[in-house]
Amino acid sequence: MNRLIRTGLIYGNLVRVDTPALVERYNRALQHLTGKRTELTDFHVDISGYSPEVADELGDTQYLNHNGVNRQFILLSTRQKTAPLLEASFSTTRAILRRFIDANEAALFALTARDAVAGELVNGVFLMDSPAKLLDVRRVTVEADTAGGTLRDAEALSQRADRFLEEEDAWFDDVLIAEMIELAHRTGDVTRNPVTLRQTSYTQDNFWTSHLGGTYLFSGVASRGIVARDPSRLTGSNLPVIGFDARRDLAAWLHGNGLVQPLTQASGVDAAAILRRKMDFIVVDTATDHGGDLSGATRHDLRQIARRHAAELPEAYHQLRHIVQALEEGGRKPRLSPDDPAYFYVLRAADCPEAELVNRLLAELCPLDILQLFICHKELFYQLYRGWSEAKKSYAADMLARDYLADKTRLREELFGHGAAQPPQDIARPGPWSRAKARPKRDPVAFVGPWGAVIRERD
């Protein structure tokens, strides 16, 4: 992963912890949450306070995410809100943490000036081992306090202050007054400067989780359902389950819920250019599998490579080539069906609240599209990257550093339009080691896919 680290494609834009005061605050919070401490004096943290260096030291990548549920967090600064989330088990976790920090920024700023804020995203599930529990994690509550219990003490002081003002003989209650003085030493004057956290409960109707083999829950759309890489692990689910291999069912469900649109029908989009880029990535995969060297390869070079490896290129490449030819030169447009290998490569998320999640799903369905995979599903990108050849790793790192990091916002808008997942930060910093309302359901008849392919929804 060194190539990705050097270019900031992994572990980039983290927040550095490098002063004795911050390290000690982190250790107090870490001790409070996990009973562990770090001996490191310089490390980096993500939005949740997770540090890859600390994880390496402890030999535990889930030290703040036990069993991959109820993620714990450590906030040393509100600056963490622009950092990415590492080792994510749910696609919504970062967004929930960001919304929590934004809603409570003033209070968190005051609290982190003196101590770290430690907490947990509580959903009531301690082990994601059955499909029924997918619906149990739809409600997430953020529980937080400083390692020293400032919020707890502030609440206790507020209650005692109310007693002091309301009870007739409170002036003569020496114990009550002594308790108030002791609490005020730790919290300050809560009557003048109240420190409370608001908006701590969130609903996640549609999300991806790494559990159960990789699962997408859509409970906030008209026709609710679950899309799963391994449907056998969701036997007994209360919602319909669609497997990745059931391409016709999946396409009908996506179109029926208005979740996708063909690139060729999206307004203001250079569909031919986007599809050519996807073709390039397919060529790269084929060439590197046959020992090709792609160092410094240009688009012209990739065309030459495509000619040499024409017999080895997958059918998806040739189908995309025919579509691009029709777009650029006119002529009869090919009709794709969901069974065609290129079908999902021609789709992107529609302009809908679930766009980011849908683009993540499409990236998983089209893993040869390196760019979409990196932008929309980093967890899967890093997993697949480890198994690529050295030539493909080198090409991917160079291409992403050159084409993506240079202008993230423009490229996201070009590829995904309104469905663009926004970058988690605005300014690159060096990393370590270097519910939506359901829309009305359409009549369950026929839906038109890319290039007029008719897909019928099953009864």
C-alpha positions in Angstrom: 0.0 0.0 0.0 3.1 2.3 0.0 2.2 3.8 -3.4 -1.2 4.9 -2.0 0.3 6.2 1.2 2.9 8.3 -0.7 0.2 9.9 -2.9 -2.3 10.5 -0.1 -4.8 8.0 -1.6 -5.0 6.2 1.7 -4.5 7.7 5.2 -4.6 11.2 3.6 -6.3 14.2 5.3 -6.0 12.8 8.8 -5.5 15.0 11.8 -2.1 14.9 13.4 -1.7 14.4 17.2 1.8 15.4 18.1 1.8 17.3 21.4 2.1 15.8 24.9 -1.2 17.4 26.0 -3.2 16.0 23.0 -1.6 12.6 23.4 -2.5 12.5 27.1 -6.1 13.5 26.4 -6.3 10.8 23.7 -4.9 8.2 26.2 -7.5 9.3 28.9 -10.3 8.8 26.4 -8.8 5.6 25.0 -8.5 4.2 28.6 -12.0 5.3 29.3 -13.4 3.5 26.2 -11.2 0.4 25.9 -9.0 0.1 28.9 -5.9 0.5 26.6 -3.3 3.2 26.1 -0.8 4.1 23.4 2.9 4.7 23.9 3.2 6.7 20.7 4.0 10.3 20.9 3.0 11.2 17.3 0.2 9.7 15.3 -2.8 10.6 13.1 -6.6 10.2 13.6 -9.6 10.1 11.4 -13.0 11.7 12.1 -13.7 9.1 14.7 -10.3 9.3 16.4 -9.2 6.0 15.0 -5.5 6.0 14.3 -3.9 3.5 11.9 -0.6 3.8 13.8 -2.3 3.1 17.2 -4.1 0.1 15.5 -0.8 -1.2 14.3 0.7 -0.8 17.8 -2.2 -2.5 19.5 -2.5 -5.2 16.8 -6.2 -4.5 16.5 -7.8 -2.6 13.6 -11.2 -2.7 15.5 -10.0 -1.2 18.7 -12.7 1.5 18.4 -15.2 -0.6 16.5 -15.7 -3.9 18.3 -17.4 -6.5 16.2 -17.9 -3.7 13.6 -21.0 -2.3 15.3 -21.5 0.6 17.8 -18.5 2.5 16.7 -16.7 4.4 19.4 -15.1 7.8 18.8 -12.5 10.2 20.3 -12.7 13.9 19.5 -9.6 16.0 20.2 -10.7 18.8 17.9 -13.7 19.8 15.8 -11.1 19.9 12.9 -11.6 16.1 12.7 -15.0 16.7 11.0 -13.2 17.1 7.6 -11.2 13.9 8.0 -12.2 10.6 6.3 -13.4 7.6 8.2 -11.1 4.5 8.1 -12.1 0.9 8.6 -15.8 1.7 8.0 -18.4 -1.1 8.6 -21.4 1.1 7.7 -21.6 3.6 4.8 -23.5 6.1 7.1 -21.1 6.3 10.0 -19.0 9.2 8.7 -22.1 11.2 7.8 -23.6 10.7 11.2 -20.4 11.8 12.9 -20.1 14.9 10.7 -23.8 15.9 11.3 -23.2 15.4 15.1 -20.1 17.6 15.1 -21.8 20.3 12.9 -24.9 20.4 15.2 -22.8 20.7 18.3 -19.7 22.5 17.1 -19.7 25.3 19.7 -20.2 22.9 22.6 -17.6 20.5 21.3 -15.1 23.3 20.7 -15.5 24.4 24.4 -15.2 20.8 25.7 -12.2 19.8 23.6 -10.4 23.0 24.7 -9.9 21.2 28.0 -10.3 17.4 27.4 -11.1 14.8 24.8 -14.7 14.0 24.0 -15.3 10.2 24.0 -18.4 8.4 22.9 -20.2 5.8 21.0 -22.7 5.4 18.1 -25.3 3.2 19.9 -27.8 1.2 17.9 -28.7 -1.6 20.3 -27.0 -4.4 18.3 -23.8 -5.9 19.6 -23.3 -8.6 16.9 -24.5 -8.4 13.3 -25.1 -12.1 12.8 -28.6 -12.3 11.4 -30.6 -10.4 8.7 -33.2 -9.3 11.2 -30.6 -7.1 12.9 -30.2 -5.0 9.8 -33.5 -3.3 10.6 -32.5 -3.0 14.3 -29.6 -0.6 13.4 -31.7 1.9 11.6 -31.8 4.2 14.7 -28.4 5.5 15.9 -27.9 7.5 19.1 -24.7 9.3 19.7 -23.7 9.1 23.4 -20.8 11.4 24.3 -19.0 13.0 27.2 -15.5 14.0 28.1 -13.1 11.5 29.6 -13.5 13.4 32.8 -17.3 13.4 32.7 -17.8 17.1 32.2 -21.3 16.7 30.7 -22.3 14.3 33.5 -21.0 16.8 36.1 -22.7 19.7 34.3 -26.1 17.9 34.4 -25.6 17.1 38.1 -24.7 20.7 38.9 -27.7 21.9 36.9 -30.0 19.7 38.9 -28.5 20.9 42.2 -28.8 24.5 41.1 -32.5 24.0 40.4 -32.9 22.5 43.9 -31.0 25.4 45.4 -33.3 27.9 43.7 -36.6 26.0 44.3 -36.2 24.5 47.8 -37.1 26.8 50.7 -34.3 25.7 53.1 -31.6 25.2 50.5 -29.6 28.1 51.8 -29.0 26.1 55.0 -28.1 22.9 53.2 -24.3 22.8 53.6 -23.9 19.5 51.9 -25.8 20.7 48.8 -23.7 23.9 48.6 -20.5 22.0 49.0 -21.5 19.6 46.2 -22.3 22.6 43.9 -18.9 24.2 44.6 -17.1 21.0 44.0 -18.9 20.4 40.7 -18.5 24.0 39.6 -14.7 23.7 40.0 -14.8 21.0 37.2 -17.5 22.4 34.9 -17.5 26.2 35.4 -20.7 28.2 35.7 -23.3 26.2 33.8 -26.0 28.8 34.4 -24.1 31.3 32.3 -22.3 29.0 30.0 -24.4 25.8 29.6 -22.6 23.0 27.9 -25.1 20.5 26.4 -25.2 18.4 23.3 -28.2 18.4 21.0 -29.4 16.4 18.0 -27.8 13.1 19.0 -30.3 10.7 17.4 -30.2 9.8 13.7 -32.1 7.5 11.3 -30.3 5.5 8.6 -32.9 4.0 6.3 -30.6 3.2 3.4 -27.0 2.0 4.0 -24.3 -0.4 3.1 -22.6 -2.6 5.7 -19.7 -5.0 5.4 -21.6 -7.5 7.5 -23.3 -10.6 6.2 -20.9 -10.7 3.2 -21.5 -7.2 2.1 -25.1 -5.9 2.2 -27.2 -2.9 1.0 -30.4 -2.1 2.9 -32.9 0.1 1.2 -35.8 0.6 3.6 -36.6 4.2 2.6 -37.7 3.6 -1.0 -41.0 2.7 -2.4 -40.2 -1.0 -3.0 -38.0 -1.9 0.0 -35.4 -4.5 -0.3 -31.9 -5.8 0.4 -29.2 -6.3 -2.2 -26.5 -8.8 -1.1 -23.4 -10.3 -2.5 -24.2 -13.6 -0.8 -28.1 -13.9 -0.5 -27.7 -17.3 1.3 -26.5 -15.4 4.4 -29.8 -13.5 4.6 -32.2 -16.4 4.6 -35.3 -15.6 6.7 -35.1 -11.8 6.0 -38.4 -9.9 6.3 -37.5 -7.9 3.2 -37.0 -9.2 -0.4 -33.3 -10.1 -1.0 -31.8 -9.7 -4.4 -28.4 -11.2 -5.2 -25.7 -9.7 -7.4 -26.1 -12.6 -9.8 -29.9 -12.0 -10.2 -29.1 -9.2 -12.7 -32.6 -9.0 -14.3 -34.3 -8.8 -10.9 -31.8 -6.2 -9.7 -32.1 -4.0 -12.8 -35.9 -4.1 -12.6 -35.8 -3.2 -8.9 -33.3 -0.3 -9.4 -35.3 1.1 -12.3 -38.6 0.6 -10.6 -37.5 2.6 -7.6 -36.1 5.4 -9.9 -32.6 4.8 -8.5 -30.6 4.7 -11.7 -30.4 6.3 -15.1 -28.4 5.4 -18.2 -25.4 7.6 -18.8 -26.5 7.9 -22.4 -29.8 9.6 -21.3 -28.3 11.9 -18.6 -28.4 15.6 -19.5 -25.2 17.6 -19.8 -23.0 14.4 -19.7 -20.3 13.4 -22.2 -21.3 9.8 -22.1 -18.9 8.8 -24.8 -15.9 10.2 -22.8 -17.0 8.5 -19.6 -17.5 5.1 -21.3 -14.1 5.4 -23.1 -12.5 5.8 -19.7 -14.2 2.7 -18.5 -13.0 0.9 -21.6 -9.4 2.0 -20.7 -9.7 0.5 -17.3 -10.9 -2.8 -18.8 -7.8 -2.8 -21.1 -5.6 -2.1 -18.1 -7.0 -5.1 -16.3 -6.5 -7.4 -19.3 -3.0 -6.1 -20.2 -1.7 -6.4 -16.6 -3.1 -9.9 -16.3 -0.9 -10.8 -19.4 2.3 -9.2 -18.0 2.0 -5.9 -19.8 3.9 -2.8 -18.6 1.7 0.3 -18.3 4.3 2.7 -17.0 3.5 6.1 -18.4 0.8 4.7 -20.7 -1.3 7.2 -22.6 -4.7 6.7 -24.1 -3.0 6.2 -27.4 -0.9 3.5 -25.8 -3.9 1.8 -24.4 -5.6 1.7 -27.8 -2.5 -0.1 -29.2 -2.6 -2.5 -26.2 -6.3 -3.1 -26.9 -5.5 -4.1 -30.5 -2.8 -6.5 -29.4 -5.1 -8.1 -26.8 -8.4 -7.9 -28.7 -8.9 -11.7 -28.4 -8.4 -11.6 -24.6 -10.6 -8.5 -23.9 -13.9 -9.3 -22.1 -17.2 -8.9 -23.9 -18.0 -5.9 -21.8 -15.3 -4.0 -23.6 -16.7 -4.7 -27.0 -20.2 -3.8 -26.0 -19.0 -0.5 -24.6 -17.0 0.1 -27.8 -20.2 -0.4 -30.0 -22.1 2.1 -27.8 -19.3 4.7 -28.0 -19.2 4.3 -31.8 -22.9 4.9 -32.0 -22.6 8.0 -29.8 -19.7 9.5 -31.7 -20.5 8.4 -35.3 -24.2 7.8 -35.3 -25.8 4.6 -36.5 -27.8 1.9 -34.9 -27.6 1.8 -31.1 -27.1 -1.6 -29.5 -29.8 -2.9 -27.2 -28.4 -4.0 -23.8 -30.2 -6.3 -21.4 -29.2 -6.9 -17.8 -27.6 -10.2 -18.8 -25.0 -8.3 -20.9 -21.7 -7.8 -19.1 -21.6 -4.0 -19.9 -25.1 -3.3 -18.7 -24.3 -1.9 -15.3 -21.3 0.0 -16.6 -23.7 2.2 -18.6 -25.7 3.2 -15.5 -25.2 5.8 -12.8 -27.4 6.8 -9.9 -30.4 9.0 -10.6 -30.8 12.4 -9.0 -32.2 11.0 -5.7 -31.4 11.0 -2.0 -30.0 7.5 -2.3 -27.5 8.5 -5.1 -24.3 8.0 -3.1 -25.4 4.6 -1.9 -26.5 3.5 -5.4 -23.2 4.6 -6.9 -21.4 2.5 -4.3 -23.5 -0.5 -5.4 -22.8 0.1 -9.1 -19.1 0.4 -8.3 -19.2 -3.1 -6.7 -21.1 -4.4 -9.7 -18.5 -3.0 -12.1 -15.1 -3.5 -10.2 -13.0 -3.0 -13.3 -13.9 0.7 -13.3 -11.0 1.7 -11.0 -12.0 5.3 -10.7 -15.6 4.8 -9.7 -14.5 2.0 -7.3 -12.1 4.3 -5.5 -14.5 7.3 -5.3 -17.6 5.4 -4.3 -16.4 2.2 -2.5 -13.0 2.7 -1.0 -13.3 -0.3 1.3 -13.6 -2.6 -1.7 -11.0 -0.7 -3.6 -8.4 -1.3 -0.9 -9.4 -4.9 -0.6 -9.0 -5.6 -4.3 -5.9 -3.5 -4.6 -4.0 -5.9 -2.4 -4.5 -8.7 -4.9 -3.6 -6.7 -8.1 -0.4 -7.2 -10.0 2.4 -4.7 -9.4 1.7 -3.2 -12.9 -1.9 -2.6 -12.2 -1.2 -1.2 -8.7 1.3 1.3 -10.2 -1.1 2.4 -13.0 -4.0 2.8 -10.5 -2.0 4.9 -8.1 -0.5 7.1 -10.8 -3.9 7.6 -12.6 -5.8 8.5 -9.4 -3.0 10.9 -8.2 -3.0 12.6 -11.6 -6.6 12.6 -12.7 -8.6 12.5 -9.4 -6.6 14.3 -6.7 -6.0 17.2 -9.0 -9.7 18.2 -9.2 -12.0 16.0 -7.1 -15.1 18.1 -7.2 -15.0 18.6 -11.0 -14.5 14.9 -11.7 -17.2 13.8 -9.3 -19.7 16.2 -10.9 -18.6 15.0 -14.4 -19.1 11.3 -13.5 -22.1 11.4 -11.1 -23.8 14.8 -11.5 -26.1 15.5 -8.6 -25.3 12.0 -7.2 -21.7 12.9 -6.6 -20.4 11.9 -3.2 -18.7 15.0 -1.8 -15.1 14.7 -0.8 -14.6 14.5 2.9 -12.3 17.4 3.0 -11.3 20.6 1.1 -7.6 20.8 1.7 -5.2 17.9 1.4 -3.1 17.3 4.5 -0.4 14.7 4.7 -1.3 11.4 6.3 0.8 9.1 8.4 3.9 7.5 7.1 5.0 10.2 4.7 -34.5 8.9 5.7 -35.4 10.0 2.7 -39.2 10.0 1.9 -40.3 7.1 -0.3 -41.2 8.2 -3.8 -44.5 7.0 -5.3 -44.1 3.5 -6.7 -44.5 3.1 -10.4 -47.0 0.5 -11.9 -45.3 -2.9 -11.8 -45.1 -3.3 -15.6 -42.1 -2.8 -17.8 -39.2 -0.5 -17.2 -36.9 0.7 -20.0 -33.2 0.1 -19.4 -30.2 1.5 -21.4 -30.7 1.8 -25.1 -34.3 0.6 -24.9 -33.8 -2.7 -23.1 -37.1 -3.8 -21.7 -37.0 -5.2 -18.2 -40.2 -6.7 -16.7 -40.7 -6.7 -12.9 -41.6 -10.0 -11.6 -45.0 -10.4 -9.9 
